[in-house]
C-alpha cells in the first residue's frame, strides 16, 4: 500500500505597509517562517523577493519558487499554485502590503486551502484597517470595511451618504479606501458629501516615518490642508 503524503501548510505571511524596517513592525516568527519556506504565492514577484531579502538577507534567492496571484490571474491557475501543499511542501502566501487575505486577492487561495483540507496558519503582522480603527477613536466594537467606493462622482456621493446614514443608524464606523493617486480627490468628495458634524478619520502611511492619523469633524477638516497624494490611506466616517 502506497504511503499517504502528509500535506504541507499554508502560512499567511504579513508584510510591511511600506518602506520600513521589518524588524520594527514584524515579529520574529515572520523571519523564522521565511527560513524554512521556498514556495510562495505573491502579488508581485519583484517586491516579494525584495521583502524576503530584507527579512532574511542570507536566504538564497535562486531557491525560491514564486507564483503570481493578482487580478489578471486565471482561476484555473489557483489549483496549480497550491499543489505544493498537496505534495507535502509548505507555502507562504504574501500580500503586497499588510495581511494576506484581507482586502487582498489571496483570500481565494485561503478558501481553496480549506476545501483541500490544508491547514492554514495566520501569522501576526500589521493590518492598516485594524491599526486605523485602533487609532481613530471611533467604534472599535462595530465597524465595517467597505473596500473601494465608486469612481463616478455622483455614485460616490450616494455611497458616502449611505455609509454616513448607516454609521448613525447602527452606531457603526464605516471604513473605506481609495487608490493612492486619487486620495486628494476622495477627501474633497467626502467633505462635499457628508454632514459638517460627521467625524472623519484619515490614517495615512501607517507605521512609516511619515505616518499621519487624525480624527476631526468634517467642518474642521475643511479648515486645514493635507496632501494625501500617493500615500496609502484609510478613511473612516461616523455620524454620531
SVG drawing of the C-alpha trace seen along z (x, -y; Angstrom):
<svg xmlns="http://www.w3.org/2000/svg" viewBox="-31 -77 54 79">
<polyline fill="none" stroke="black" stroke-width="0.4" points="0.0,0.0 1.4,-3.4 2.0,-5.7 -0.1,-8.8 1.9,-12.0 1.4,-14.4 0.1,-17.8 2.1,-20.9 0.7,-24.0 -0.3,-27.4 1.3,-30.2 -0.2,-33.6 2.8,-36.0 2.1,-39.7 4.5,-42.2 5.4,-45.8 3.0,-48.6 5.7,-50.5 9.4,-51.2 10.1,-50.5 12.5,-48.2 10.8,-44.8 12.3,-44.4 10.4,-47.4 6.9,-46.2 7.1,-42.4 7.6,-39.7 10.5,-37.3 8.1,-34.5 8.0,-36.0 11.7,-35.6 11.7,-32.1 8.9,-31.1 10.7,-32.6 13.7,-30.5 12.0,-27.2 9.7,-28.1 10.8,-28.2 7.4,-28.1 5.4,-31.4 2.2,-32.9 2.6,-36.6 1.1,-39.7 4.3,-40.9 7.5,-38.8 9.9,-41.7 8.6,-43.3 8.2,-39.9 11.8,-39.0 12.8,-42.4 10.8,-41.8 12.2,-38.3 15.7,-39.7 15.0,-42.5 13.7,-40.0 16.3,-37.3 19.3,-38.6 21.0,-35.1 18.1,-33.4 19.2,-32.1 17.0,-33.8 17.5,-31.1 15.9,-28.6 12.6,-30.5 9.7,-29.3 7.1,-32.2 3.7,-32.1 2.0,-35.4 -1.6,-36.0 -3.3,-39.2 -6.4,-40.5 -5.1,-39.1 -4.5,-35.6 -6.9,-33.0 -8.9,-30.9 -7.6,-27.8 -4.1,-28.7 -5.2,-28.6 -5.1,-24.8 -1.5,-24.7 -0.4,-27.3 -1.5,-25.3 -0.3,-22.0 3.0,-22.0 1.0,-21.8 -0.7,-18.6 2.9,-17.2 4.0,-17.9 5.6,-21.3 4.8,-24.4 3.6,-27.5 3.9,-31.2 1.1,-33.5 2.1,-37.2 0.2,-40.4 1.8,-43.3 1.3,-45.2 0.0,-44.1 -2.0,-41.0 -2.8,-38.4 -6.5,-37.6 -7.7,-41.0 -8.6,-43.4 -6.3,-41.1 -6.6,-38.6 -5.0,-35.9 -8.4,-35.2 -9.2,-32.8 -6.2,-30.7 -7.1,-30.5 -10.6,-29.4 -9.2,-26.7 -6.8,-25.5 -9.8,-24.9 -11.5,-23.0 -8.4,-20.8 -8.0,-20.1 -4.8,-22.1 -4.0,-23.7 -4.0,-27.5 -1.6,-29.3 -2.1,-33.0 0.9,-34.9 0.8,-38.2 1.6,-41.4 0.3,-44.9 -3.2,-45.4 -3.8,-49.0 -7.5,-48.5 -7.2,-47.5 -4.4,-49.9 -6.6,-52.8 -9.7,-51.8 -7.5,-51.4 -6.1,-55.0 -9.3,-56.6 -11.2,-56.9 -14.3,-55.6 -16.3,-52.5 -14.0,-49.5 -16.9,-47.3 -18.8,-47.7 -17.2,-48.7 -17.4,-47.7 -14.7,-47.7 -16.3,-48.6 -13.3,-48.5 -13.3,-50.9 -16.2,-53.3 -17.5,-54.0 -15.2,-56.2 -18.2,-58.1 -18.7,-61.3 -22.5,-61.1 -22.4,-57.4 -19.6,-58.1 -21.7,-60.8 -24.7,-58.4 -22.4,-55.7 -20.9,-58.2 -24.4,-59.4 -25.5,-55.7 -22.4,-54.9 -23.0,-58.0 -26.6,-57.1 -25.5,-53.5 -23.0,-54.8 -25.6,-56.8 -28.4,-54.1 -26.2,-51.3 -23.6,-53.3 -21.1,-51.6 -17.9,-53.1 -17.6,-52.9 -14.1,-52.2 -13.1,-52.5 -10.0,-53.1 -9.1,-54.7 -6.3,-54.3 -3.5,-56.4 -3.2,-58.8 -6.9,-59.6 -6.8,-60.3 -6.9,-64.1 -9.9,-63.9 -11.5,-61.4 -11.1,-63.8 -12.6,-66.6 -15.6,-64.4 -16.1,-63.2 -16.2,-66.8 -18.7,-67.8 -21.0,-64.8 -21.1,-64.3 -22.7,-66.4 -20.5,-69.0 -20.8,-67.4 -19.8,-63.9 -16.5,-62.6 -13.8,-61.7 -10.6,-59.9 -7.7,-59.8 -4.9,-57.3 -2.1,-57.6 1.4,-56.0 0.6,-53.8 3.8,-52.5 6.0,-54.7 8.1,-57.7 5.6,-59.9 2.6,-58.4 -0.4,-60.8 -3.5,-59.8 -6.2,-62.4 -9.9,-62.4 -12.0,-65.5 -15.4,-66.6 -15.9,-67.4 -16.2,-71.1 -12.7,-71.0 -11.1,-69.2 -12.2,-72.0 -10.0,-74.4 -6.8,-72.5 -4.8,-71.4 -3.3,-67.9 -1.6,-66.3 -2.5,-62.6 -1.3,-62.1 0.2,-58.6 0.1,-57.9 -1.6,-54.7 -4.6,-55.8 -7.6,-54.6 -10.7,-56.7 -13.3,-56.2 -16.5,-58.1 -19.0,-58.1 -22.0,-60.2 -22.9,-60.2"/>
</svg>
